[in-house]
Amino acid sequence: MMIEPDDAVRVIDAVTKNLAGVARNRSNFEKLPDTFWGYFARGHDAKGSFAVILTYSEKTEDVDGLIGMYEEWVAKNKAK
Protein backbone atom coordinates (compact mmCIF):
# COMPACT_ATOMS: atom_id res chain seq x y z
CA MET A 1 0.00 0.00 0.00
CA MET A 2 1.35 3.41 -0.96
CA ILE A 3 0.97 6.56 1.11
CA GLU A 4 -1.13 9.28 -0.51
CA PRO A 5 0.86 12.32 -1.74
CA ASP A 6 -1.03 14.74 0.55
CA ASP A 7 -0.35 12.48 3.54
CA ALA A 8 3.34 12.30 2.65
CA VAL A 9 3.50 16.10 2.54
CA ARG A 10 1.90 16.35 6.02
CA VAL A 11 4.30 13.78 7.47
CA ILE A 12 7.40 15.47 6.07
CA ASP A 13 6.13 18.89 7.13
CA ALA A 14 5.62 17.69 10.72
CA VAL A 15 9.02 15.98 10.83
CA THR A 16 10.92 18.98 9.46
CA LYS A 17 9.23 21.38 11.86
CA ASN A 18 10.00 19.07 14.78
CA LEU A 19 13.64 18.58 13.79
CA ALA A 20 14.09 22.30 13.10
CA GLY A 21 12.82 23.05 16.61
CA VAL A 22 15.28 20.57 18.10
CA ALA A 23 18.16 21.85 15.95
CA ARG A 24 17.64 25.46 17.04
CA ASN A 25 18.29 24.61 20.69
CA ARG A 26 21.97 23.89 21.25
CA SER A 27 21.29 22.39 24.69
CA ASN A 28 19.56 19.43 22.98
CA PHE A 29 23.01 18.30 21.82
CA GLU A 30 25.21 19.10 24.82
CA LYS A 31 25.06 15.70 26.53
CA LEU A 32 25.04 13.44 23.47
CA PRO A 33 27.65 10.69 23.38
CA ASP A 34 30.53 11.33 21.00
CA THR A 35 30.25 8.18 18.91
CA PHE A 36 26.58 7.13 18.68
CA TRP A 37 23.24 8.83 19.25
CA GLY A 38 19.72 8.87 17.91
CA TYR A 39 16.60 11.02 17.86
CA PHE A 40 13.04 9.65 17.76
CA ALA A 41 10.01 11.65 16.69
CA ARG A 42 6.45 10.36 16.60
CA GLY A 43 3.35 11.99 15.17
CA HIS A 44 -0.19 11.29 14.08
CA ASP A 45 -3.20 12.78 12.36
CA ALA A 46 -6.76 11.61 11.68
CA LYS A 47 -5.56 9.02 9.13
CA GLY A 48 -2.72 7.33 11.00
CA SER A 49 0.60 7.52 12.81
CA PHE A 50 4.23 7.86 11.81
CA ALA A 51 7.63 7.80 13.44
CA VAL A 52 11.07 8.94 12.38
CA ILE A 53 14.39 7.82 13.78
CA LEU A 54 17.48 9.88 13.05
CA THR A 55 20.72 8.14 13.99
CA TYR A 56 24.36 9.20 13.95
CA SER A 57 27.37 7.01 14.54
CA GLU A 58 31.05 7.16 13.80
CA LYS A 59 30.76 3.44 12.95
CA THR A 60 28.74 2.48 9.87
CA GLU A 61 27.89 -0.91 11.38
CA ASP A 62 25.96 0.79 14.22
CA VAL A 63 23.59 2.46 11.76
CA ASP A 64 23.37 -0.61 9.51
CA GLY A 65 22.60 -2.80 12.53
CA LEU A 66 19.82 -0.49 13.68
CA ILE A 67 18.29 -0.38 10.20
CA GLY A 68 18.48 -4.17 10.02
CA MET A 69 16.75 -4.47 13.39
CA TYR A 70 13.84 -2.31 12.19
CA GLU A 71 13.62 -4.13 8.85
CA GLU A 72 13.36 -7.40 10.80
CA TRP A 73 10.63 -5.96 13.02
CA VAL A 74 8.66 -4.72 9.99
CA ALA A 75 8.95 -8.11 8.27
CA LYS A 76 7.58 -9.86 11.38
CA ASN A 77 4.81 -7.34 12.12
CA LYS A 78 3.64 -6.21 8.68
CA ALA A 79 -0.09 -6.74 8.23
CA LYS A 80 -0.81 -9.37 5.61
Protein Blocks (a to p, Z undefined) as FASTA:
>chain_A
ZZdfklmmmmmmmmmmmmmmmmmmmklmmmgcfkbccdddddddfkbccdddddddfbfk
lmmmmmmmmmmmmmmmpcZZ
